[in-house]
């Protein structure tokens, strides 16, 4: 039995290792074809980041982590919430408007902002959930469309809610009062840049995600429904309710994505608020295999690559598009590697079972699939 | 069991992610990017007399090779390399990057020894504000924004509405259907200046002219400046709706506008650079004129002021009078109306025509 377990661990490690090798080879090939300096690129990418950059990477990863967990909640239920991108923008806008009014003092205002963001994100995602159960609309389609609607809705409302910037190109909501700004943490010594105070929020999101999914009845039902809907129905799970609930939970988590940015950096929702976090979250959830710890590593890797874009351009002299290429190649490599390893695992298992059968029956197992 | 479901999921998701990423970042410019990604980095012009003049360029999304806004800035650097012996290092923004990446870009250029920094585009304003304060000895030229000010920041701004007025007049003089179009990259105050001037110029020629307006993306999504597909789709729609001249203020997305014009056999107006010279050779013949925003003049002027020791912080406006904006005549399609356009130009310079900016 312990041999089996060892094999399982080896297989689990083989997938990411294979993915890294494939990504390395493919990227190198692209660099060679593009006549870019391969050695210089890898040397730059593998140089340990400076302390200042470490903070930027941590901050990037914090935001990506929450986004990827939001996506992962859907994945575990076999729901593709492509709409995290729209949900976090709607939520960040709503939270910025409400918190900007400063109805409550200091920290209470922050708490109110977080609640508003979760409500807004949950509601926005809930639309896709309701459309799925009542009208049978695939959540892939509806969430992508809701992203577009979110873009226009937020842009429209932003113009209504915007404070006059005096001809500035940056349109934004009323800035948060000083008392509601969450101070950064000077985690890395000797650097003026600080880690978002809401790093705790990301950790909490990860813990709750882990606990609910693997330690509660609800989490079991959710995973069971994701794995086999008919089996879940047979064991008494109300699938329609599960669809809406998990979509709303995913949206509520998505609502929190922009919060570290809002309360720790931008202090308002405006035209320079970071876009595209939801799409990055999909890739990161995939890379981290929906596992709370795996996602953390994936988010760090993603943020690391993001921040290396500058060094690649300035030190190695290659195109800014290269980082996007590397990220894309990694996602593809992961999918390919996991599939290869899975097939390898299945083949090994079949061979083992066949040989066991052989031994017990004393006859050659004919037609045993290799 | 759970695992195999996940894997099937994973394959599907990869496809969706790929599609989503494409839709979002819209693959940047699809055209070949000559000298993309700082191949010009580090190359020196003539030997400078005193100490080396080292210029770090931080481009907006699209970077060198967008055939438009960033390229115009890049040619200012190229001129400074050739005439002032400046050394340059270039880096471009990526779509959807965090604010820290912009700060980091400026700081890394400074760390690499580049003491004059040109930040191309208003998205850099918060980053310039911060990094300029941290590096008081470094001079910053911030293109298109007055949001960040400081003793070491020059705000390089342009009167885009004045140049747009002239191409608006050209469009109204050339249209046969009395329907013209405007494609804006991202709906911001800056791009609205282009639209306002364009509309005013067109109405001045023909008050009955109908103007179709489309913005490709809404802030905070800035992919509208680098989405050839979106520009193409928007312009196709306008040409189908009777428009026969479409003006774009959409950076790299303008390539799509030209493709649509070519396919429809109609005309388009370029922006920022003289696009009859810089666009893909296949579509140059559809370009009526271009609203030339001489970012190169602003950039060169900034670099020269640093070299000469005449750097002055604060806003420097490059308008029609200062030669900061103009219309282009390459291709000869506006030769017959040149007299009329120059008349408008003279009136604007003289202050007889006040062009609205919103």
Interface residues (C-beta under 8 A of the other chain):
Chain A: X52 X53 X56 X59 X60 X63 X75 X78 X80 X82 X85 X89 X140 X144 X151 X152 X154 X155 X158 X165 X167 X168 X169 X170 X171 X192 X193 X223 X226 X227 X228 X265 X266 X270 X271 X272 X273 X274 X275 X276 X277 X279 X280 X282 X283 X286 X289 X290 X306 X307 X309 X310 X311 X313 X314 X315 X317 X318 X319 X320 X321 X322 X323 X324 X328 X331 X332 X334 X335 X338 X339 X342
Chain B: X1 X2 X3 X4 X5 X6 X7 X9 X10 X11 X12 X13 X14 X16 X17 X18 X20 X21 X24 X25 X28 X33 X36 X37 X38 X39 X41 X42 X63 X89 X90 X91 X92 X93 X94 X95 X96 X97 X98 X99 X100 X101 X103 X104 X105 X107 X108 X109 X112 X122 X123 X125 X126 X134 X144 X145 X146 X147 X187 X188 X189 X190 X217 X218 X219 X220 X221 X222 X223 X358
